[in-house]
Amino acid sequence: MKRLLFALMMAFTPTVLTADEKPANDPVWMMVAFEVTNYDTWRAAFDNDLALRQDAGELSFEINRFPGFPNQIIAMFKWESAERAQAFISDPALQASMKAGGVISAPTITFYDG
């Protein structure tokens, strides 16, 4: 599993996988893998957007990095629903925030139950 996640992250191919059979109003987990130019710069921008994410339906998050690759991020988010999470990732304001935070790879986004 770790090799697969690393391979997905290294491919830098924008991918969104969804579970169509999941009701849109159930809580859902979203994993996002991407690379940044500088973790500290990105983290400051990410933390600054907390209220924006919570207003959009984020319930909790966890940030992970690969040992030896401090600028490669795997972020886990729990959202109120897949519908709200998908609306958030489609928001042009998020794209601008990611660019300002130094995101340099296309994110790989996966939704799952958990």
C-alpha positions as CSV (number, residue, x, y, z in Angstrom):
1,M,0.0,0.0,0.0
2,K,2.8,2.5,0.9
3,R,4.5,1.8,-2.5
4,L,1.2,2.4,-4.3
5,L,0.6,5.7,-2.5
6,F,4.2,6.8,-3.2
7,A,3.9,5.9,-6.8
8,L,0.7,7.8,-7.2
9,M,2.2,10.8,-5.5
10,M,5.3,10.7,-7.7
11,A,3.3,10.5,-10.9
12,F,1.9,14.0,-10.4
13,T,-1.1,13.0,-12.4
14,P,-4.4,14.8,-11.4
15,T,-6.7,12.0,-10.4
16,V,-10.0,12.0,-8.5
17,L,-11.5,8.7,-7.5
18,T,-15.0,8.6,-6.0
19,A,-17.3,5.9,-4.6
20,D,-20.5,6.5,-6.6
21,E,-22.5,4.1,-4.4
22,K,-21.9,6.2,-1.3
23,P,-24.7,8.5,-0.4
24,A,-23.7,12.2,-0.9
25,N,-24.7,13.3,2.6
26,D,-22.6,10.7,4.6
27,P,-19.3,11.8,6.1
28,V,-16.4,10.9,3.8
29,W,-12.6,10.9,4.0
30,M,-10.5,12.6,1.3
31,M,-6.8,11.9,0.8
32,V,-4.8,14.4,-1.2
33,A,-1.2,13.8,-2.2
34,F,1.0,16.6,-3.7
35,E,4.4,18.3,-3.6
36,V,5.2,21.8,-2.3
37,T,8.3,24.0,-2.8
38,N,8.7,24.6,1.0
39,Y,6.7,22.8,3.7
40,D,6.8,25.7,6.2
41,T,5.5,28.2,3.6
42,W,2.8,25.8,2.5
43,R,1.8,25.0,6.1
44,A,1.4,28.7,7.0
45,A,-1.0,29.1,4.0
46,F,-2.8,25.9,4.9
47,D,-3.3,26.9,8.5
48,N,-4.5,30.3,7.4
49,D,-7.4,28.7,5.5
50,L,-8.7,26.6,8.4
51,A,-11.9,28.7,8.8
52,L,-12.6,28.6,5.0
53,R,-12.2,24.8,5.0
54,Q,-14.4,24.3,8.1
55,D,-17.1,26.6,6.6
56,A,-17.0,24.3,3.5
57,G,-17.6,21.2,5.6
58,E,-14.3,20.0,6.8
59,L,-14.6,18.1,10.1
60,S,-11.0,17.3,10.8
61,F,-7.6,16.9,9.0
62,E,-4.2,15.2,9.4
63,I,-1.0,16.2,7.6
64,N,1.7,13.5,6.8
65,R,5.0,13.7,5.0
66,F,7.3,10.9,3.7
67,P,10.6,10.5,5.7
68,G,13.4,12.0,3.6
69,F,10.9,13.9,1.4
70,P,9.7,16.8,3.6
71,N,8.0,18.6,0.8
72,Q,5.8,15.7,-0.3
73,I,2.5,15.9,1.5
74,I,-0.3,13.4,2.1
75,A,-3.2,15.3,3.7
76,M,-6.2,13.4,5.1
77,F,-9.5,15.3,5.6
78,K,-12.8,14.2,7.0
79,W,-15.7,16.1,5.3
80,E,-19.4,16.3,6.2
81,S,-20.2,14.8,2.7
82,A,-18.6,13.9,-0.6
83,E,-20.7,16.6,-2.2
84,R,-19.3,19.3,0.0
85,A,-15.8,18.1,-0.4
86,Q,-16.1,18.0,-4.2
87,A,-17.6,21.5,-4.2
88,F,-14.6,22.7,-2.1
89,I,-11.9,21.2,-4.4
90,S,-13.7,22.7,-7.4
91,D,-13.6,26.2,-6.0
92,P,-11.2,28.5,-7.9
93,A,-10.3,30.1,-4.6
94,L,-8.7,26.8,-3.5
95,Q,-6.6,26.8,-6.7
96,A,-5.3,30.3,-5.9
97,S,-4.6,29.4,-2.3
98,M,-2.6,26.2,-3.4
99,K,-0.6,28.3,-5.9
100,A,0.2,30.9,-3.2
101,G,1.2,28.2,-0.8
102,G,3.7,26.8,-3.2
103,V,2.0,23.6,-4.4
104,I,4.0,22.5,-7.4
105,S,2.4,19.2,-8.4
106,A,-1.0,18.2,-9.6
107,P,-2.8,16.7,-6.5
108,T,-3.9,13.2,-6.5
109,I,-7.3,13.1,-4.7
110,T,-9.0,10.0,-3.4
111,F,-12.3,9.7,-1.5
112,Y,-13.0,6.7,0.7
113,D,-15.0,5.4,3.7
114,G,-13.1,5.0,6.8
